[in-house]
Amino acid sequence: MKGERPRVLRDGRYCPGDTAAMFGVSRRTLDRWVLAGRIRRRYTVEGRPVFLGGDILALWETKYRLQTF
């Protein structure tokens, strides 16, 4: 992604690997962001971790809003 707004649906659910790829980081870095409270990890009924598109967009806006490209 590196500065361009991710193409996600606000109500969409995205797996950790896809979410990390959107930000150009590793899954471990994404886990650190969850622990730091920067993004919220949710779980499906089956117990699989997912990230909501709205949460991804909120993190992106926080991360890139002050940068100009």
N, C-alpha and C positions, 0 to 999 in steps of 0.2 A: 504494500500500500504506500508506504513512504510519502505521506503528505496528501494523497488524494483520498477523498471521502469514500469509505467502504460502501459497496453496493449490497446492502442488506435490507431485509424487511424489518420494520420495527418489532413486529410480533414473531419474527422468525427465530428459530432455535439453531444454534451453530455449535458444532463439536469443538473441543479445546484445540485440536490440531488446525482446523480451519481458522479459528479466531486468532491463534498465534501467527499464522501465515499472513493474515490481514495486516498485522502490525509489524511484520518482518522480525519477529522475536521467536525464541524457543518456547516450548511448552513450559519449561521450568521458570522462565521469566514471567510467563502468564500466571503461573502458580504464585510467584512472589507478589505480583500485582493484586491477586485475590487476597493474600494474607495482609497486604498493606491497605486493603479497602478501596483500591482504585477501580475495581470492577467486581461485580457479584457473580459467583458461580451458582447455578441452580441445578436441580436434578430432575430427570424424567421420572415417571412412575416406576420404571424399571431400575432406577438408581444410577443412570448414566449422567455424567456431568454435561451441562450445556450452558451456553451464554446466549442471552436474548439480544436481538438486534438493537433494541433501544439502549441497552447497556453498552454495547459495542460503540454505537454512535456517540453516546455521552462521553465515553473515555476518549474517543477520537477527538471530539470537540475540545475537551480539556487539554489533551496532549498537543494539539496543533493550532489552537485558536490564536495564539500570540505569534506564531511563525508566519512569515510571508514567503511565498515561493515564486 
